[in-house]
Amino acid sequence: MISFESWLIMKLKKIIIDVLVIISALAIFIMWYNKFENTVIPATVSPEKNYKVYLITKSEEYQFWDYMNQGASDMSNLLGVVTYIWDYPKEPGIDKQIETFNKAVQDGADVILFAPLNTVGFSDPIKEAKEKGVKIIYVDLPANEEAITTLATDNYQAGKIAGENMILELELSGKHEGEIAIISSELKSSTTMQREMGFRKIIETDGRFTLLETQYVSRDLAATQEATTRMINEHSDLVGLFATYDGASVGMGNAIKVDNNRIIGIGFDKSDKNLELLQEESLKAIIAQNPYTMGYLGMAEAYAALKGYDTGAKYFDTGVSVLRKR
């Protein structure tokens, strides 16, 4: 069965080819008509409107957003009729992200690919944008206000996959009891909280390991490493650690590395540093999202929505992969 991504790419290519064929046929007709009439009439074809599409993310802090930006940029270049802009709040927080969102609306955005910090808190600005004709597509996480579609990870399911891989790695290392801790963000975004809940569900269902209270830490790398080190020092029965996002994975992995890789670490999100920690076995596995796909297909959906084409389902799970040492 053909995937939606392959179907959509083929559909867009066909649309682009059809448009080019029509333009070429019209140009040939005009040249033929001019010759027939023996008069000089400029052969002109009105270009397709250049649309303005924004990607607004939570930040630029992690490579996750770089991958998403690259996907959106690649598709916009393929389409050739999109002015693409990536923007993000320079400081964390819902208010700052709303300011960035409103700026894009004021700048004349036709479509906004939006990765909200949380599901709540954005209804009013999104409603106002839609009233002005701006089309909204969610990437990474949907807000409560309805949009054309959402391209995101099923974070609860991703958390469950992290839990399953934690148990697998513990069993491979010969550990069948002990304590497991979670390192997460003090911002408590919907994405990280869903990952935590999925992870807890698997560990609690297994029943052999004790889950400690989650450590919610600032997104500072040194702070996550310090919090992890403290957990290791204070809990002699600690056998596993799970980090719910990129930065926490790096800080956690660094602490495990200093402790000679005694603890099983499961990280989240692919980045150069996390891949390095994976090769050093300071992380045993990484649950990697597909942000490039979110950006790439998000831009394709934006174009489809602008042209009035079918945009498909209201939600697309872009999935995760489990990365291990090569």
C-alpha positions in Angstrom: 0.0 0.0 0.0 1.5 3.4 -1.0 2.3 5.8 1.8 0.6 9.1 2.2 3.9 10.9 1.8 4.6 9.1 -1.6 1.0 9.7 -2.7 1.2 13.4 -1.8 4.6 13.9 -3.5 3.3 12.2 -6.7 0.1 14.2 -6.6 2.0 17.5 -6.2 4.4 16.6 -9.0 1.5 15.8 -11.3 -0.2 19.1 -10.4 3.1 21.0 -11.1 3.6 19.1 -14.4 -0.1 19.8 -15.4 0.4 23.5 -14.7 3.6 23.6 -16.8 1.9 21.8 -19.6 -1.0 24.2 -19.6 1.4 27.2 -19.6 3.5 25.7 -22.4 0.4 25.0 -24.5 -0.9 28.5 -24.0 2.5 30.0 -25.0 2.6 27.8 -28.1 -1.0 28.9 -29.0 -0.1 32.6 -28.6 3.0 32.2 -30.8 0.9 30.4 -33.4 -1.8 33.0 -33.3 0.7 35.9 -33.7 2.3 34.2 -36.7 -1.1 33.6 -38.3 -2.2 37.2 -37.8 1.3 38.4 -39.0 1.4 40.9 -36.2 3.7 41.3 -33.3 1.9 40.7 -29.9 4.1 39.9 -26.9 3.6 36.3 -25.7 3.1 36.7 -21.9 1.7 34.3 -19.3 0.7 35.6 -15.9 2.9 33.9 -13.3 1.3 32.0 -10.4 0.9 34.1 -7.3 3.9 33.9 -4.9 2.5 32.7 -1.6 4.0 33.6 1.8 4.3 30.7 4.2 5.7 31.0 7.8 7.0 28.2 10.0 6.8 29.3 13.6 8.5 27.0 16.1 8.9 27.1 19.9 12.6 28.1 19.5 15.7 27.5 17.4 17.5 25.9 20.4 17.6 22.3 19.2 18.5 20.6 15.9 15.0 19.3 15.8 13.8 22.7 14.6 16.7 22.8 12.1 15.6 19.6 10.6 12.0 20.8 10.4 13.1 24.1 8.8 15.2 22.1 6.2 12.2 20.0 5.2 9.9 23.0 4.8 12.6 24.9 2.8 13.3 21.9 0.5 9.6 21.6 -0.4 9.2 25.4 -0.9 12.2 25.3 -3.3 10.6 22.4 -5.2 7.3 24.3 -5.5 9.0 27.5 -6.6 6.0 29.7 -5.8 6.4 30.1 -2.1 8.2 32.8 0.0 9.2 30.8 3.0 10.1 32.3 6.4 11.1 30.6 9.6 10.6 32.5 12.8 10.5 31.8 16.5 10.3 33.6 19.9 13.7 34.9 21.1 12.6 34.2 24.7 10.6 31.2 26.0 6.9 31.4 26.9 3.4 31.5 25.4 3.2 35.3 25.3 6.4 35.6 23.3 5.3 32.9 20.9 1.9 34.7 20.4 3.9 37.9 19.6 5.8 36.0 16.9 2.6 34.5 15.6 0.8 37.8 15.4 3.8 39.4 13.6 3.6 36.8 10.9 -0.2 37.5 10.4 0.6 41.2 10.2 3.3 40.5 7.7 0.7 39.0 5.3 1.3 35.3 5.8 -1.0 33.1 3.7 -0.3 30.0 5.7 1.4 29.5 9.1 2.9 26.1 9.9 2.6 26.4 13.7 4.4 24.4 16.4 2.7 25.8 19.6 4.3 25.5 23.0 1.1 23.9 24.4 -2.3 22.9 23.3 -3.9 25.7 25.3 -3.4 29.4 25.3 -3.4 30.1 21.5 -7.1 29.9 20.6 -7.7 33.7 20.4 -4.8 34.6 18.1 -5.4 31.6 15.9 -9.1 32.4 15.5 -8.2 36.0 14.7 -5.7 34.9 12.1 -8.2 32.5 10.5 -10.8 35.4 10.3 -8.2 37.3 8.3 -7.9 34.4 5.8 -4.7 32.9 7.2 -4.6 29.1 6.9 -3.2 27.2 9.9 -1.4 23.8 9.8 0.0 22.4 13.0 3.4 20.7 13.2 4.9 18.9 16.2 1.8 19.6 18.3 -1.8 20.8 17.7 -3.4 23.6 19.7 -7.1 23.4 20.7 -8.3 25.6 17.8 -9.2 23.7 14.6 -6.7 23.8 11.8 -6.4 22.3 8.3 -4.3 19.4 9.5 -1.7 18.3 12.0 1.7 16.6 11.3 3.1 15.4 14.5 4.5 12.6 16.7 2.1 10.5 18.8 4.1 11.5 21.9 2.2 9.1 24.2 3.0 6.2 21.9 6.6 7.4 21.6 6.9 7.4 25.4 5.6 3.9 25.4 8.3 2.9 22.9 10.9 4.5 25.1 9.6 2.4 28.1 9.7 -0.8 26.0 13.3 -0.1 25.0 14.2 0.7 28.6 13.0 -2.7 29.7 14.7 -4.4 26.8 18.1 -2.7 27.6 17.8 -3.5 31.3 17.1 -7.1 30.5 20.0 -7.3 28.1 22.3 -5.9 30.9 21.0 -8.5 33.3 18.9 -6.1 35.5 15.4 -7.2 36.5 14.8 -4.8 39.4 15.8 -1.4 40.7 14.8 2.3 40.3 14.1 4.3 37.1 14.0 8.1 36.9 12.8 10.6 34.3 14.5 13.9 33.5 12.1 16.4 31.9 11.6 20.1 31.3 10.2 22.5 34.0 8.1 24.1 31.2 6.0 20.9 31.2 4.9 21.2 27.6 2.2 18.9 26.3 4.7 16.9 24.2 7.1 16.1 27.1 4.3 15.3 29.5 2.7 12.9 27.0 6.1 11.1 26.6 6.4 10.8 30.3 2.9 9.4 30.7 3.5 6.8 27.9 6.9 5.8 29.5 5.3 5.5 33.0 2.5 3.3 31.6 5.0 0.7 30.3 7.2 0.7 33.4 4.3 0.5 35.8 2.6 -2.3 33.7 5.9 -4.3 33.8 5.9 -4.0 37.6 9.5 -5.0 38.3 11.0 -1.6 38.6 10.3 1.4 40.9 9.6 4.7 39.2 11.0 7.7 41.1 9.5 11.2 41.0 10.2 13.0 37.7 12.9 15.6 37.9 11.6 18.8 36.1 14.7 20.9 35.3 15.4 24.1 33.5 16.3 23.6 29.9 19.9 24.6 30.6 22.3 21.8 29.7 24.4 22.2 32.8 21.3 22.0 35.0 20.1 18.8 33.4 23.5 17.2 33.9 23.7 18.4 37.5 20.2 17.0 38.2 21.1 13.6 36.7 24.3 13.5 38.6 22.4 14.2 41.8 19.9 11.4 41.1 22.8 8.9 40.5 24.6 9.9 43.7 21.4 9.9 45.8 19.9 6.6 44.6 22.2 3.6 44.8 19.5 1.3 43.3 19.1 3.5 40.2 19.4 1.4 37.0 17.7 3.5 34.3 17.2 7.1 33.2 14.9 8.5 30.5 15.1 12.0 29.1 12.0 13.4 27.4 13.7 15.8 24.9 16.9 16.6 23.2 18.7 18.9 25.7 17.8 16.8 28.6 19.1 13.7 26.7 22.5 15.5 26.3 22.7 16.5 29.9 21.6 13.1 31.1 24.0 11.3 28.7 26.9 13.4 29.9 26.2 12.5 33.5 26.0 8.8 32.7 29.3 9.1 30.8 31.0 10.6 33.9 29.6 7.7 35.9 31.3 5.2 33.5 28.0 4.3 31.8 26.7 2.2 34.7 23.1 3.4 34.2 20.9 2.6 31.2 20.0 5.8 29.4 17.2 6.2 26.9 17.3 9.6 25.1 14.8 11.5 22.9 15.4 13.2 19.6 18.2 12.9 17.1 21.1 15.5 17.3 24.8 15.4 16.7 25.6 15.3 20.4 23.1 12.6 21.2 24.4 10.5 18.4 27.9 10.9 19.8 26.7 9.8 23.2 25.0 6.8 21.6 28.2 5.7 20.0 29.9 6.1 23.4 27.1 4.0 24.9 26.3 6.7 27.4 22.9 6.5 25.7 21.7 3.0 24.9 18.9 4.1 22.6 17.4 7.3 21.1 13.7 7.7 20.3 14.0 9.8 17.1 11.1 11.9 15.7 10.8 12.9 12.1 10.9 16.7 12.0 12.1 16.9 8.4 8.9 15.0 7.3 6.8 17.4 9.4 8.3 20.4 7.6 8.4 18.8 4.2 4.8 17.5 4.2 3.6 20.6 6.1 4.8 22.8 3.3 3.2 20.5 0.7 -0.1 20.6 2.7 0.2 24.4 2.8 0.4 24.6 -1.0 -2.5 22.1 -1.4 -4.7 24.1 0.9 -3.9 27.4 -0.9 -4.8 25.8 -4.3 -8.0 24.2 -2.9 -6.7 20.7 -3.3 -7.6 17.8 -1.0 -5.4 18.0 2.1 -6.3 14.5 3.4 -6.7 13.5 7.0 -6.9 15.9 9.9 -4.0 14.2 11.7 -0.8 12.5 10.4 1.4 10.6 12.8 4.9 11.1 11.4 6.2 8.3 13.6 9.5 7.6 15.5 12.5 5.5 14.9 14.7 3.7 17.6 18.4 4.5 17.1 21.1 2.3 18.5 24.9 2.1 18.3 26.0 1.1 14.8 
